[in-house]
């Protein structure tokens, strides 16, 4: 049994419920021991010799069994008290031995299972076991001369009777003490391993929570950067238009009004983009610069790559196209890109892919379906789904991801359109 690192961990003490249970078990053991004493006296089976007085018999019976009440709270002290009382009771020829033996077993086991100091627990148990065998040897040495001459008249085995009795006693006691030691160690190791499993499970839960948080923060940082680029573009355009309006304000008021109208429209778009940035965490990002942001016009390239991978991919655009804010255009592209990637990676047996973009009255809808089957259950905390969910939520849209009734997988996202972009109701 490997206990190299036993001293690195201390088992927590018994709970209040376990302490109450020990009290009940200890009192029940005392009662049963007194019943056993009564039966032993009634049968006159005084195997250890002439017994002491009745009150002394009761005293030794209680002295050996009552400390079981504290076996988990004070395991070392309980073993010492029970061992000393057990040897003293036998030395005084107290007739009760059955429940007393089990009290000794419980004390040995409890020190192995609950002893906080493992080195002390091992040494004390080994010392008690050695003492018990020494006491057994003394008992045999003292009583061997008292054996009646006719005690072994019916012996027929090949082993001398006295030797057989001694060997039998040693074997029984060896098994008794060996099991008490072994079961105690096993119980302690089981508690330690349970603690390790719980600690690792808690660490895993914390790690998963951190991974999810980092995934959300990282995705928000990326979205914030893209939105920042879009807003910066609008502000720059407003600056150019304002400069042009200032130059022609006196010479050509009509052109100035046109420029001011463009500034007004651009400002509304910029304010809308800024509103979507609220609540996003902008953290330090040391990654190298990435290529310019993708847009809805590049969805065709994504579908073409799916065809090159072997899928029968189709792209359908429905409704009258309207200009989209750049952030919405980028979000549509990213959702399509992630959905197609998932179809290629996780949909076993997929042969067809259908990408549809619908321009509705007040929203744009993206619908990506395939005819494959998922090779593993969908992970709601996967980075791809986290990214899609964050992008759609940033624009106040809705995302649906899951299996289709007729087989295959569907990703559908809806993005509300600004009033300036959508058609009149």
N, C-alpha and C positions, 0 to 999 in steps of 0.2 A: 504493500500500500504506500503510495507516494505522498509523503507529507512534508516535502522539502520546504514549502512556503506556508506551513500551517501557522507559524507565529505572525504572519503578516495580517491576519484577519481575526477579529474578535466577534464571536457570535453575540448578537444582542440578547439581553436577559429575557426571561419569560414574560409574557404579557399578563395583565391582570386576570384574564380568563384562565390562562394556564396555571397561575398561582392558585386560583380558587379550585380548579380541578385537582391540583396536587393535595390540597387540604382534604377534599372529599375522598380521594384515593387513599391517602395516609390514614385517615380515620377508619375507613372500611378495612384496610389491612390490619389495623390494631384489633378491630372487632373480630375479624376472621381468625387472627392469631390467638385471641382469647378463647374462641370456640375450639380451635385446634388443641389448645392446652387442656381444655375441659375434656375433650375426647381422649387425649393421651392419658390423662390421669384416670379416666373411667376404665380404660382398657388395661391399665397397669403396665404399659409398654415403656418402661424406663430403660432405654437402650444404653444410656450413658452412665448408668449406675444409680445408686439411691439418690432421689431428688431432695432439694432443700425444702424448706417450709412453703406452704401455699402462697403467702404474701410475697415471698422472694421469687417464686416462680412467675407470679403475675408481674412483678417488677422487671425481671429480665425480659419477659415477653414484650412488654410495652417499650422498654429501653431499646430493643433491637428494631422494632417496627415503626414506632412513632416518628423518628427522624425522617422517614420517607416524605413527610409533609414538606420539608425544605430541600428536597433532592435537586430541584432546578435552580432555586435561588442561591443556595450555598452548597454546591455539589461536593467540594473538597471536604468541608467540615462534616457534611452528612456521611460521607464514606468513612471518615476517621471514627466518628461516634458509633456508627453501625458496626464497624469491624471490631472495635474494642469491646462493645457490648456483646457481640456475637461470640467472641473467644471467651469472654468472662462467663457468659451463660453456659457455654459448653463445659468450661472448667468447673462450674458449680453443678453440672449435671442437670440443668433445666431441661425438662422433657420436650418442650415445644421446639421443633426444628424445621418444620416444613415452611411456614410463613416467614420464619426468621431467615431461612436460606434465600427465599425470594426477595426479601428486603435487602439482603447483601447484594444479590444480583442487580436489583434496581439501582442501588447506590453506585456500584461499579459502572453500570451502563450510563447513568446520568452524568458522572464525572467525565466520561469519554465524550458524551454528546453535548454537554453544556459547559465544560470547564473552560474559562476564559484564557487561562495560561496553559498552553498546550504542553510545554515542557514539564511544568509541575503536574499536570494531569497524567502524563505518561509515567513519570517517576513514581507518583503516589499510587497509581493502580498497580504497577509492577511490584512496588514494595508491599502492598496489601496482599497481592496474590502470593508472593514469596513467603510472607508471614503466615498465610493460611496453610501453605504446604508444609512449612516448618511445624506449625501447630499440629497438622495431621501426622507428621512423623513422630512428634512427641507423644501424641495420643496412642499411636500404634505401639511405641516403645513401652509406654506405661501399662497398657492393657493386654499386651501379648501374653504376659505371665498369668493373667487372670482367666484365660480361656479354659473352659472345662475340658477334661480329657476326652469326653464323649461328644464334643461339639461337632466333630467332623466325621462321625461314624458312617454317615451315608455318602461321603465323598467318593466319587468313582472316576474323576478326571485324571489326566496325566500330570497335571500341575499340583505341587504340594498345596494343601488347603490353605495354610496361613499365607503363603506367597500369593495364591490366587486371590484371597481376600484383599491383600494389600494392593496388588496390581489393579484390581477392580475399583477400589476406592480412589486410587490415583487417576485412573482413566476417567471416572465419573466427574471427579473434581476438576480435572484438566479440561474436559468439555464444558463444564459449568462456567469456569472462570474465562476460558477461551472465548466462548460465545458472548459473555458479558463485555469483554474487551473489544471484540470484533464489531459487535453491533453498535457499541458506543462510538467507535471511530467512524463507522459507516454513517451513522446519523449525523455526526458533526460534518463530515465531508459532503453529505447531501444538502445540509443547510448552507454550507459555504458555496456549493455550486449553484444552488437556487439564488443566493444573493448575487453571484456573478452574472447569472442569466438575467436577473431583474435589472442589475446595473447596466449591462450591455443593451438590454431592451430600451432602457431610459436614454442611454447615450445615442442609440439609433434613432429614437424619436426626436431627440434634440437635433441630431445631424440632419434628419429629413426636414425638420422645420426650418433649419438654417438654409438648406439647399433650396427649399421652396421660396424662402424670403429673398435669397440672393437672386434666384431666377426672376422673381417679380421685379426686384429693384433693377437688375440688369436690363430687363426688357423695357422698363419705364425710362431708364437712362437713354436707351437707344431711341425710343419714341420721342423723348424730349429733345434729343439732338436733331432729329428729323424735323420736328415741329419748329424748332428754333431756326433751322435753315429756311423753312417756308416763310415764317414771319419776317425774318431778315430780308427776304426777297421782296415781300410786300412793302415793307417800310422803305426800302431803297427805291421801289417804283414810285411810291408816294412822294419821296423827295424829288425825284426827277420831274414828276408831273407838277409839283408845287413850284419848282424853279421855272418850268415852261409857262405856267399861268402867270407868274410874277412878271416875266419878260413881256408877255403880250397883253397884260391887263389893260394898259392905256391904248395900245394900238389896235387890238382886235378883241373886243369884249366877248364875241361869240366863241372864239377859240379858248379864251380864258374860262368861260362857263363850261365848255366841254372838258377841259382839264380838271376843273374843280369837281365836276360830276364823276370823272374817273377816280379822283382822289377819294371821294365819298364812298364809292363802291369798293375800292381797294381797302379803305379803312375798315369797312364792315367785315370784309373777309379776314383782315388781320386781327380784328378784335375777336372774331369767332375762333381763330386759331389760338390766340392767347388764352381764351377761356378754357379751351381743351387742355392747355398746359397746366392749369391750376391743379394742385394736388400731386403732380408728378415730382419725384425726387430726382434732382440733378446731382449726381455724385461725380467724383473725379474719375475720369476715364482715360487711361494711358494707352489704349489700343491705337495702333496706327490708323491713319485716315483710310476710310473705305471709299469705294467708288460712289458716284453720285446716286441719289435715291432713285429707286425704280418707280414706275408708274403703271397705270392701268393699260396703257398702250403696249406695254411689254408682256402682257399676259400671253399674247400669241407665241412669243419665244418659249414660254414655259410649256405650252401645249405641244409645240414642235419637239421639244426635248422629250416629252412623254412618248411621242410617236417614235422617236429614234430609239427609245428604250423598249419598243415592241408593243405598245398599247395602241388600240384603235381609239385615238383621242379626237374629240370634236370640240369645237368652240362655237357657241352661239351667243349673239348679242341681240337683245330684244328691246324694243322701245326706241324712242328718239334720244339719241345721245345728247347729253348736256355737259357743259364744262363742270368739272369737279374740282373742289379745292385740292391742292396738291397733297395735303396730309391724307384726305380720304382716298385719293388716287393711289397713294403709296400703300395705304392699309389694304385696299382691295387686292393689289398685286401681291402683298405679303401673305394674305389669307389663301389666295389661289396657289401660290408657290408652296406653302406649307401643306395644304391639302393634297396637292399632286405628289409632293415628296412622301407623305404618309402612305399614299396609295402604292407608290413604287416600293417602299420599304416594308410595309406591314400587311398589305393585302395579298394573301396567298391566292394564286390562280386568277388574278385580275387580268382580264383581256380588253376591257373597254373602259374608257374614261370620258365623262361628259362634263364640260365646263360651260356654265351659262351665266351671263351677266344681264340683268334686267334693269332697265331704267324705268322706274315707276314714277308716280306723280310727285311724291315727296321723299323718296328714298331710292337707293341703288342696292340691288340684291345680287349676291354671288352664290351660286349653287354648284357644288362640285360633287359628283357621284361616281362610284365605280362598282363593278360587279364581283369583286373579290371577297374573300372571307378573312376576318381578322386572325392573325397567327397568335395573338395573345390579347388578354383583356385590355381595354382602353385604360390608360393611366391618366386620371384627371389632373395629376400634378406634373405630367410630362412637360418638358420645356416647350415643345411645339404648341400644345394646347394652351399653356400659360401665355405664350406670345400672342396667339390668336385672340384669346379672351381679353387680354389687356388692350390690344389694338381696337377691338370692337367696342369695349367698354369706354375707352377714351373718347370715342366719337358718339357716345350715347346710343349705340346700336344694340343688336341682339344676335347671339350666336347659338346655333343648333348643331350638335355633333353626335352621331350615333349610327347604329345599323338601320338599314331600310327594311321595310316589311317584306319586300320580295327578294331580299338578299343584297349583299353589298353594303357599302358605307356612304354616308352623306355628310357633307359639311356645308352649312348654309349660314350666311351672314347678311345682315341688313344694316345699311348705314343711312341714317337720315340726312337729307340734303338741306343746305341752307336755302332760305327763301329765294335768294338771288339766282341760285343754280337750278332749283326745281321749277317745274311748270306751274302755272297758276291752277289753283284748285277749281 
